[in-house]
Amino acid sequence: QVQLVESGGGLVQAGGSLRLSCAASGSLFRINAMGWHRQAPGKQRELVARITRGGSTNYADSVKGRFTISRDNAKNTVYLQMGGLKPEDTAVYYCNAEGPRWTPEFWGQGTQVTVSS
């Protein structure tokens, strides 16, 4: 099993920045990639960004150029640096880890990000 603990959400004004952190523990050898999804009220959960064990990254088109995902292997932590925040970025952000099947298998509890206009 893998445990994921997120931190760093909060309330910010439009145009501001936040950094989310996700610390992983447990059977880390099972993890091929980690990432962030988000879910806004009344909407489906969507991928925001992911980073593989080798460092390759993917981003949703809506956040390209504004968000950056990174990892600190020594701390088993993944970060999501969010800049140029918009009200439409308001959502609960979930950290996830992809297992051997390269699909999200483990999830954190979620952290709320609210962007005011």
C-alpha positions in Angstrom: 0.0 0.0 0.0 0.9 3.6 -0.6 -0.1 6.5 1.6 -0.3 10.0 0.3 -0.7 13.2 2.4 -1.4 16.5 0.8 -0.8 20.0 2.1 -0.7 23.6 0.9 -4.2 24.4 -0.2 -6.0 27.5 0.8 -7.7 30.7 -0.4 -5.9 33.0 -2.8 -6.8 36.0 -5.0 -6.8 35.7 -8.8 -3.3 36.0 -10.2 -1.8 34.7 -7.0 0.3 31.5 -6.3 0.1 28.4 -4.2 2.3 25.4 -3.8 0.8 22.0 -3.0 2.9 19.2 -1.5 2.2 15.5 -1.5 4.3 13.2 0.7 4.3 9.5 -0.1 5.0 6.6 2.2 4.6 2.9 2.2 5.4 0.6 -0.8 7.1 3.2 -2.8 8.6 0.7 -5.2 5.1 0.2 -6.7 4.9 3.8 -7.9 5.6 4.5 -11.5 4.3 8.1 -11.5 2.7 10.6 -9.3 0.4 13.5 -10.1 -2.5 15.8 -9.3 -6.1 15.7 -10.2 -8.8 18.2 -9.3 -12.5 18.1 -9.0 -14.7 21.2 -9.0 -18.3 21.2 -7.8 -20.5 19.5 -10.3 -17.6 18.5 -12.5 -15.7 15.3 -13.2 -12.3 14.8 -11.7 -9.6 15.8 -14.2 -5.9 15.4 -14.5 -3.9 18.5 -13.8 -0.3 17.3 -14.0 1.8 14.1 -13.6 5.4 13.2 -13.3 6.9 9.8 -14.0 9.7 8.1 -12.0 12.0 9.2 -14.8 11.0 12.8 -14.6 8.7 13.1 -17.7 5.8 15.5 -17.2 2.3 15.9 -18.6 0.0 18.9 -18.0 -3.6 19.7 -18.8 -3.9 22.3 -21.5 -5.7 24.6 -19.1 -2.7 24.8 -16.8 0.3 24.7 -19.2 2.6 27.6 -18.6 1.0 28.4 -15.2 1.6 25.2 -13.1 4.8 23.2 -12.6 5.0 19.7 -11.1 8.3 18.6 -9.6 9.5 15.9 -7.2 12.1 15.5 -4.4 13.1 11.9 -4.5 15.0 12.2 -1.2 11.8 13.3 0.6 9.4 11.1 -1.5 7.4 14.3 -2.1 5.8 15.8 -5.2 5.0 19.4 -5.5 2.6 21.4 -7.7 3.6 25.0 -8.0 0.5 27.0 -9.2 0.8 30.5 -10.5 -1.5 32.9 -12.4 -4.4 31.3 -10.5 -7.8 31.9 -11.9 -11.3 31.4 -10.3 -11.8 28.4 -12.6 -8.9 26.7 -10.8 -11.0 26.5 -7.7 -11.4 22.8 -6.8 -10.4 20.0 -4.5 -6.9 18.9 -5.5 -6.0 15.2 -5.1 -2.6 13.8 -5.1 -2.4 10.3 -6.8 0.2 7.6 -7.4 0.2 5.3 -10.4 1.0 1.7 -9.8 2.3 -1.0 -12.1 -0.6 -0.5 -14.5 0.2 3.2 -15.0 -3.2 4.3 -13.8 -4.0 6.2 -10.6 -4.2 3.5 -7.9 -3.6 5.5 -4.7 -5.2 8.8 -3.7 -4.7 11.4 -1.0 -7.5 12.9 1.0 -7.6 16.1 -1.1 -6.9 19.7 -0.4 -9.2 22.6 -1.2 -7.9 25.4 -3.4 -10.2 28.5 -3.7 -9.3 31.4 -6.0 -11.3 34.5 -5.5 -11.9 37.0 -8.3 
